[in-house]
């Protein structure tokens, strides 16, 4: 299919699943009995020659069988079926599947050919679709996973509706030997679960370290800022506009005249509507600086669509005091050249969200001119919401309006999307991820050396109570308590860890937040991070 070009872009070349499946069945048979090459009486396996009589009953030849087994059979198979690796777009060497001493992960699990990102980056898949699909670009050096897709598609069209039909029967998928098990794991009940949610409990070759032996040092703060280069953004363009020259994605040049002449209007149900250029607004109302976090409302478990920045701009409260909204105003309507999803306007947010929290008409971020990807020449940021309901880019104005209650809260999007595959548990609230490395990263020469992992925990409007870390598949945990946590800011943690030897290590992260009624909330799936030490 033309729309699937790039299906395997930027990924390693792998053996077809069909070829590996044949090898799996052959090797599985050879574990108990040998095969005989045509024209020869010498039985062979995939990696070694077995010297025993090929005639008569197997049980009568058992004594001869061990003498013919190559003592290096397991090691040879592990070498023959070593997992693949690649260099990602951030320059990290990534090996998604751990090495194991018998080659189990590749020979029997076919793990290199299973899971979404074994074939393509999710960004590639979205950009190569037959129809338009918005794409979010994380700034931190992580890869998006299917958990973000599910967080969105729990309320959009169910993901299974399109995934099954576009993969099964697709020429590229079939040429790679794709089957249902490329994406699913069949559990003991015969249910098709998600491979990406099961794989780390199936892999061999992962070294477990109990919490008492891991000797972790974990600290946190709520002050860390995201570098401008690490800020995420969603493709900024009009829906249906496929001319890249119209997209605001090039940060190398911001025309100063655009800022000088940009008119921002405030109207709706107000006594004193105004329209001023940005310099005029700055002169009249001044500027303030505040630290604000923004997390995408569909940021799935273990993903990094989040940032915290110091933003400078005109205080919206000063503008509100001047224009004097009428008493029945209950919502804010934003006008923008980056509409999502409607043409010319965005979702509403509650009026009280703006008046109860810091809200700025932002013109600078981290002391620098607001980049194009963040909405140059100006964006309205309101603390306390998600990025979808708290940041409105390339903004041309706001209207203070009276609308129905169901529409008032529709744009604040405070996460918590339920995931049917997790028995209705939340897919993105609370959330956590490692931010300074992609999962599966290969660190050369790191054995016996202290490394530092950095990451976040966040639950939108709910404070984080604790973050727990496990290096033994969740058997034991190291707990980081976060007392007096302020949900207006993220929780940025740093872990010092010394891998004792070469091998693969798996970090599970379990995050707990506190709901308004005092009940604990835990994400339905742990964040899992694979570390390969060479």
N, C-alpha and C positions, 0 to 999 in steps of 0.2 A: 504494500500500500504506500502511495506517495507520501501520505501524512505521517508515516512511521519512519521516514528517512532519519538517520541519526539515532535510531533505536538503540544502537550499541556504541554511540559516540563516546569517546574518551574513556573507554573501558578496555580491559585486557582481552586478548583473543583466547578463547577457551575451546576445549573439546566439546563436541555436541553432546547433549544429554543422552541421545540415543546410543552413541558409541560407548559412553560411560556406563549406561544401563546394561548394555551387553556385557561389558567387562565385569560389572558387579555380579551379574548372574553367573558368569563363567567362574569368577574367583570364588564366589560363594559355594559353587559345586566342588571346586578343587580343594576346598578346605577339608572335605571329607573323602573325596575320591578324585582320581586323576583321569584325564582324557588321553586318548591315543591319537597321534597324528596319522593321517591317512598314509598308508604305505610303510608305516613304522610300528614297531611294537614298543617304542619308548614313550611312556606317558609323560605329559608336560603340564605345567601350570603357567600362569601368566608371568611369573618372575623366576621360576626355578625348575630344574629337571628333577623328577621324582623317580627313583630307581627301585621298583619293586614289580613283581609279576603282575601282568595285566590280565591273567586268565584265572578262572576259578572264582570261588566265593571270596568276597572282600574279607570276611572274618577269618578266613584261613591264611590271609596274607598280612594280617595286622602286624605281626612281629617284624616283617620286612619293611613296613611303611616308614617308621621313624628314621631308619638308617638312611633313607633317601631324601629326607627333608633338609633343605638348605638352612643352616642355623641363622643365616642373615636374611631369611625370607621377609620377615616383618620390616627390617630396616630398608631392604631394597624396595619394597612396596611403598614405604613412606617417602623414599627419595623419588620414586617414579611418579608418585601422586602428591607431590608437594603443592600446597595451596598457591594460587597466583597472587601477585601483588602489582601495584601500579603507582605512579606518581600523580597525585591529584593536582587540581588547578592552583592550589596554594603552595605547592612544592613539597608536600609531605608524602613519604612513601607509606602506602596503606595496604595492609593485608587483612581483608575482612574475615578470613577463616584461619583459625590457629593451626600450627603444625601439630602433628601427633605422631607417636612412635610407631604406629602400624599403618598409617595412611587411611585410617577409618573415615575421616571427615570427607575425603574426596572419593575414595573407592566405594564406600557404602552409603554415605549420605548425599553424595553428589553436590556438596555444599557450595562449590564455586559457581554452580549454575542455578542456584535457588535464591529467591528473594528479589525484591524490586531492583536494588542497585547492583545486582550481579550483571544486569544487562545494560543499564543506562542510569545516568543521574536523573533524579526526578525533574530537575530544571530542564534538562534536554527533552524529556518526554513531554513536558507541558508546552515548551516552545515549538515542538514539532507536531503538535496536534493538528487535525484537519480543520478545527474551528478555534476561535479565540479563547484563550484561557489566561487569566492573570497569573503572573509569576512573581513570587517573593524571593528576593535575593539576600540571604543572610550575609552579614559582614564578617562574623567570626569564622575561623577555618574549620567549620563542621559541614557535614553533608546532611541535607534534608532526608527524612525517613518517611515511611508510609503513615506514621502516626499523625503527622500534620494533615495528610490527605483525609484521614478518617475524622479528625476533629472538625473539619469543615463540612465534609459530606454527611455528617450525621443530621444536618438540617437541609443541606442541598440535596441534589439527586443522589441516592445511595450509590456508593462507589462500585458495588458489585454489578450494578446495572450496566455500566459502561466497561468495566475492566474485563469481565468474562467474555463479552461479545467482541471486543476489539483485540483481545489476545488470541482466543481460540479461533483458528481459521486465518490468522494473520500470517503472511508469508515469512516474514522475518522471524517471528516467534516459532513457527513450525520448523524453519530451517535450522534453528538452534535446538531442535528436539524438545521444544517446550510442551509441558503437560500441566495438568492440574497441580501436580506436586512441585512445579516450579515456584508456585506462590503459596502453596498450602502444605501443612503437615497433617497427616491422618493420625489422630490420637487413638488411645486404646479403646475408645467407644465408637470409633469409626467416623468421628466428626472431623470436618475439614477446618482446622484452625489456621492461623496465620503463621507462616514459616518464620517471619522476622520476629515474632513474639515468642517463638519456641526454641529457636536455634541454639541459644547459649546453654540451654539445659540438655542439648543433645550432643554438642561438640565434645570430643576428647582432646586432651592436650592442654587443658587449662589448669594452672596450678592454683589451688585454693590455699589461702592464708587466713587463719583464724584471727579475729579481732585482737586477741591477747598477744599474738605474735607479729601483727602487722606494724606495730610501733608507729602509728600515724600521728602527725601533728596537724590539726585542722583549726584554722581561724576564720573569722569572717568580719566584714564591715558592711555598712550600707552607703558608703561614700564613693566607692570606685566609679569612675566615669568611663564611658565607651569612647575610644578614639574615633574621630570622624571617619577614618577609613574602615572601621569595623561596624558602622551603623548599617542596619538593614534597610531595604526599601522595597516597595512594591512597584512594578512597572508603572510609570507615570505617563499615561497617554489616554486619549479619548477612546472609548470602546469603538471598535471598527476602524480606527485610524492605524493603518499598517505602514505609514510612512515614517521611518525611523528619524528623519530630520525634524519631525514634530514632537518627538519624545524628549522629555526633560531628564535625560540620563547621563549627560556629559557634564561632569563637574569641573572640567578644565577651564571653562570660561563662563563667567557670569557678567552679562552686560550691565554696567553700572547705571546706564540710562533707564533700564527696565525698573530698577529700584527707585530712581529719582522721579519717574513719571507714573508709577503704579498707584492707581486710585483704589482706596478701600472705603466701602460704603457701609453705613450702619443704619438700618431702617426697620420696617415692620411696625408693630404696635408700640411706638415710642413717641414722646412729645417733641424731641429735637433731633430728627434724623440729620445725619451729616455724611459728606463725602470729602475725603482729603487724600492727598498723596501721602506716602509713607514718611517722607521727611517732615511734612506738616504735622502728622500725628505725633511723631517723636518730639517735635518742638513744643506742641501743645500739652501733651500728657506725660512726656518723659519716658524713661525706660526703667525696667527692673530686671534682675537676674535671679533665676531659681533653678534648682536641680530637679529634674523630672525623669521618671522612667517611662518607657513605652514598651509593651509586649503585645505582639500580634495575638488577637483573640483566638486564633486557631493554631497557636504554637504547640505542636504535639509533644508528647513526652520525649525528652532527650534532644529536642531541637533548640536552635539558638536564635530564634526570631525575636530578639529582645535587645534593649539598649537603655543606658541611663546617661543623660547629658546635662550639661549646664547651658541653659538657654537664656537669651536676653531679648527683651522685646517690650512693646507698649503694654502696660497692664490693662487687661480687659475690664477690670473693675472700675478703673478711672473713666473709661469710655462709657460704661453702663451708668455711672453716676451722672455723666454729662447728658446722655441722650434720654434718660429717664423713661425706662420701659413702663408700660401701664400695669395696673395691679393684677390683671388676669393673665399676664404673660407666664407661660410655663415651659417654653421650649426655645431652643436656639437653632435656627436654620442657617446653614453655611452655604455660601456661594463660592464656587471654586472652578478653576480650569482643569482640575484633576477629579472629575466626578466619579463617585463610586457608590452605588451602581447606576445612579440616575444621571441623565444629561443635565448639566448645569447646576446641580445641587447634590447634597449628600444627605445621609440620615440626620435626623434631629438628635440633639442631646437635651437632657433636662436643664432648664434655666438654673436650677439650684446647683447642678454640677459645676457650672461656671462660677457662681457666686460663692459657693462653699469651699472651693479649691483654688489654688493658684491657676490663673489662666492668662496667657500672654499671646500677643500678636508678635510672633517670633521673627527676628531678623538676623540673629547670630546664634551659633551653636559652638560651645567650647571656645568662645572668644574669636571665632572665625565667621566670615560671611556665610549665611545659610546656603548649603550647596544646592544645586539643581535637584539632586536626588531626594533632598529633604524639603523641596517645595519653594525654592527661590522664586521671587524675592521675599515672600513672607508665608508663614504658616501660623495657624492658631493651635496652640498646645494647651490642653486642659488636664491638670493632674487628676489622678484618681480613676481614670478609665483605661481601656485598652487603646492600642494604637488606632484601631478602627473607629473608636468613638471619642478619642482624645486628641487626634492630630488631623488637621485639615489643611492640605498643602495647596500651594499656588492660590491662596485665598483672595477673593475679590470683595468679600464683604460678609456681613451676618445680618439676619433679620430676627428680631425678638418677636415671637408669635404665640398665639393661643391655639392649641390643638388638642386632640383627644389623648387620654392618658396612655392608651396602648402605643401611640406613636411617640410619645414623649421619651420613653425609656428605650426605644428600639435601637438607638445608636450607641449606647454606652458599652455594650458587649463585654461583660466582665468575666469571660471565659466560662469554664464549667460545662462544656459540651459533653453530653453523655455518649458513650460508645457501646453500641449493641454487642460488639464482640467482646466486651469486658463486662458483660452482664449489667450494663447500664451505669457502670462506674465512670467518673469523669476522665476525660482523655487529656486534659490540659490544665487541670487545677487541683492541687498545686503542681508546679512544674520545676524541673531542674535539668541541668546539662553541664557537661565539661565544655569549656569555651576555648581553651588554648590548643587543643589537638582534636583531630577527627577520630572517631572510633575506629579501631583497627590500625592505628598509627604504629609504625615500626621505629623503635628507638635503638640505634646502634650503640653498643658499648655502654648501655645503661645498667647492666647487671652489677649489683653492689653499690650503685651510685644513687644518691638522693635526687629525685626528680620532683617537680612541683606541678600539680594539676590545679587549674583554676576553673571555677564555674559559678553558676547562679542557682538560687532557689527563689521562687516567686509564686504568688497566688492572687495576683491582681489586687482586689480590695481587701483580702484577708491576710492578717499577719502570719508569718511563718513561726511555728512553734519549735520545730527541730528539723534537722537534716541528718539522716542516718546513712552510713557508708559500710558496705560489706565487700570483702575480697574472697568470700568463700560461698558464693551462690546463695547468700541470704541466711546462712546458718548462724552466723554471729555478726554483730553490728557494733560500729563505733558511732556514738551519738554526739552530734553538735547541737547543744541547746542554744536557742536564740531569744533570750528574755527581752521583754520590752520592745519587741520587733515593730517597726513602723511600716505598714503596708504601702505607704506613699513611695517608698524606695525599695529597690531590690535588695536581696541578701547575697552578697558576693563572698564566696568561700575560697580558701586556698588550702590545699593539702600537700604536705611533704610526705613522700613515700619512697622507700628504698626497695626495689625488687631484688630479692636475694640471689637470683640466678637467671640465666637465659630461659625464655619460655613465654607463654601467654598468660595474662592475668585479666580477670574480669572484675570490674567495679560496678556493683549495684548501688543505686542511690534511691532512697525512699524519703520523701518529703511530706511533712505534716503541717497543715495550716489550721487556723481556728475560725470556724464559721461564726456569724453574728450571734447565734444562739449558744455559743460556747462549745459546740460539738467539734470534734476533730474531723478533718477531711484529709484523706490520703488518695493520691492518684491511683487509678485502677491498674497501672502498669509501672514497674520500676524503670527508671532510666538505667541503661546498661552501656558500659563503655569498655571496649576491648583494647588491651595494651600488649603489643608484641615487643619483647625485649630480645635483642640479638647479641 
